[in-house]
Amino acid sequence: MARNAGGNNNNATKSSATGNHHPAAGTAAAAAAAAAAAASAKHKRSSSSNRSFSFNLSSKLMLDKWKTLVGCVSLAVASYFGYLGYLETRVNTPFDNHKMVLRTGLDDPERYWGTYRPHTYFGMKTRDPHSLVMGLMWYTPSNLGPGGQGIRHWCELSDKLDGYGWTHHDGRTFGVQEIQDLPFELKTSFVKYPGEKQYGGDWTARISVRNTTRAWDRSISLIWYVALDERTNGHIKYVSDEKSPEPGVYGESQGLGEFQVRFHAVKGRILHKSYLSTVASGLSKLKETIFAHFRAFASKRGNRFIGLPGEIVSQNGVPSTNPEPNLIAIQITAEVDFTLDITYQSTSGFALGESIPKPPTGRAYTDSLQAKIGKFDKRFEDTFQLAAKGYSPDEIRFARNAFSNMIGGIGYFYGASRVQSVHTQNPVPYWKAPLYTAVPSRSFFPRGFLWDEGFHGLLISAWDVDIELDIICHWFDLLNVEGWIPREQILGAEALAKVPEEFVTQRNSNANPPTFFLTLRKLLSQHKEQLSQKGRFATLERLYPRLQAWFNWYNTTQRGEVLGTYLWQGRNASTLRELNPKSLSSGLDDYPRASHPTFRERHVDLRCWIALAASVMAELSTLLGKDDVKYYETFSYLMDNELLNRLHLDPYSEHYADWGLHTDSVTLKQPPPLTTQRTAGSRGGAAPQPPQEKQRYVTKQPDYKFVDNMFGYVSLFPMLLEQLDHDSPYLGKMLRDMRDPELLWTNYGLRSLSKNSPMYMKRNTEHDPPYWRGPIWININYLAAKALRHYGKIEGPNAELARKIYGELRENLVRNIFRQYQRTGYIWEQYDDTTGEGKGCNPFTGWSGLVVLLMAEQF
């Protein structure tokens, strides 16, 4: 209490001091003080609560920021790897879903069946991805060797035949071929009879054999086989003589319906007949399968024959889980002279008991074939007018054979290329697709090559514009989303079996000369009226966006360091094996370039190809009503001769040349032998080591300069593609040097590399002979003749010399190719620059077949 009184007095005194004497004032002050204390306590609690809330909010915000950051990083990583995955898929992603080829297979019945197996001496198939195939094998019993040696099937250089090839072929309805396999001459022919049948109609094939010498061999064994691709949806069976008056192969497939294949001996005596019905491991193993089943038979007279055992449904001696045969082969051993007709009859679409038309045999077939030959000969003369130009019958026959071999060598392939990009760790498969294309050589290159096909098209389009447009459409269906087309097409098991492993994978950084622009230029200039008919303009409309993508791919991926320069990608800068690293993508393989590949190189031939492409794109854009400005601008820029001279004209030699890191001082030498340490207790010297492969040694370091000592085909490209001004003094210099026998001129054509070049006829590796380092190539000589004729028509300081050289060059080329054909029976891949003799592989009726256009003066 006293404490309370004291407290009150203190309050009173304090109040008095302030002059507040009302009795209630103390109570109010106490209440105010209490309220203030309460408010203070509440404020403290509120501040504490606010601090806690603020801390919680900051933590939450920090956490959200971390979550956002982690999410962004995760998204970036996912996007990065997703983009890498996207880049990986671009190499094998088609350009779009709209196909160039609209009519194929049974939509084009006239071309459904054909000799679309150019790698065989005589084979038939359809333009169907999984077609049934048929073909011929033969052998002389006395020459049959181990492993099937002596059996002819695929066209092989090792068979060393004295000649073979089509003498007539129209690309659509018939063909005639002669094969010289001494002492025998075989003639194979076929005629198609489409009729009104729904599966491409019927055909008859004839095989005739005669002995052209007095050799003692009087018998030959012919084998005709019918085989199913592993994905062919169908079946086949053999009906023997004992079971039917019409023996043969009967079958059915999705692409053919029901059919019958029968055999008719027209002339000669059959000595022995047998067949094989079995399972083959694949189309690339047909010959091996047949040989593995050969058996010895004895006739009633005691004569011994090699034949086939009949039904053997097994694989490698093991009974097959699938008893259905996929290979039936009929062997007929006959006394020569002998003629066999083989008929293919489509039997679908007829009612039971209804008479089914049969393809003709015997005399009726002979008459049908002769009628086809007569029409072909007339059309050939109307097209090329060689008789009117004064060529002899032998020369016309030669030209006819050259043309027939090119168009008769058109194949139909199906499969997927193996491709790789910088974004794929390993090769990946391209999409599966068909390819209808001519081939450079039935023996050595029986598949599609991109830059060859543009040259092929120059001759094919002169005969049949629609066949050429179909070929172009098939090739451009192989364009990927990047605008790239693999340069070598190895499609299907049979094609793959002919290619060394090192050449199988195609890399999307590597180009090939865009020679389809040559074909398109010819179509636009010489066949414009035909293009305006039968919906062909629609084909060009569909083709146009793909050509744009193709052009853009070249113009970006092959672009050089300096504006207006280009380089062939894909040269190996680290190799020690090669004297001068190859540029396979250029098509000129071992033609010498800068000795040390870098990304600063400039390749004059590629620059000229891009200029050509721009000019054709400009013309096509105008024709189709598209925006043509950028193509005309590119063409005009690249056609500027002053710019060309600054970038590619060597001021000392006044030759057009590549530019890069280069030295001429390189040589191939054996490296020093490896030393081997002697082991303890060993006797004698070190173990001998096998010699190492020769390597390149550089005796003078390279520097950046013009590759000026390599005058040859590459130097001529500004003229070859008609991009030099007609009055250019450097054109005159080029013409004079081209005509110099010490440089490029020969009596057989222009050699590929000057005789005074340090690389002339030098091996590029210990094992690789010179290829584009001297020999004469017909495709480049054709371009040279075409360009000379062009410049000879434009009056000016160089016209007279161009006309003179044109006449001499054309005559030399035609004369030598014809002479070598008469001497050897073949047209060759290349020709020796000192003797004119054929070199490389044969028959090479790809671009060497352009001799027909040289004779006809059709450019």
Secondary structure, DSSP 4 states (H G I P E B T S, - for coil): -HHHHHHHHHHHHHHHHTT---TTHHHHHHHHHHHHHHHHHHHHHHHHHHHHHHHHHHHHHHHHHHHHHHHHHHHHHHHHHHHHHHHHHHTTSBS-S--S--S-GGGSGGGTEE---TTBSSEEEESSTT--EEEEEEE-GGG--GGGTT-B-B--GGG--SEEEEEEE-SSSEEEEEEEETTEEEEEEEEEE-TT-TTS-EEEEEEEEEE-S--S--EEEEEEEEE--TT--EEEEEE-TTT-SS-EEEEEETTTEEEEEEEEEEEEEEEEEEEEEE--S-GGGHHHHHHHT-EEEE-TTS-EEEE-EEEE-EETTEEPS--S-SEEEEEEEEEEEEEEEEEEEE-TT--TT--------HHHHHHHHHHHHHHHHHHHHHHH-TTTTT--HHHHHHHHHHHHHHHHT-EEEEE--EEE-TT-SS-EEPPPEEEEE--SBTTTB-SEEHHHHHHHHHHHHHH-HHHHHHHHHHHHTT-BTTS---SEE--SHHHHTTS-GGGTEEETT-----THHHHHHHHHHHSHHHHTSTTHHHHHHHHHHHHHHHHHHHHHHTB-SSTT-B--TT--SS-SS-SS---GGGS-TT----SB--TT-B-HHHHHHHHHHHHHHHHHHHHHT---HHHHHHHHHHT-HHHHHHHHB-TTT--B--EEEE-S-EEEEPPPPPP-PPPTT--SSPPP-PPPPPEEEESS--EEEE-TT--BHHHHHHHHTT-S-TT-HHHHHHHHHHT-TTTTEETTEEBSB-TTSTTTT--SSSS---SSSS-B-HHHHHHHHHHHHHHHTS-STTHHHHHHHHHHHHHHHHHHHHHHHHHHS---SEE-TTT--EESSS---SGGGGHHHHHHT--
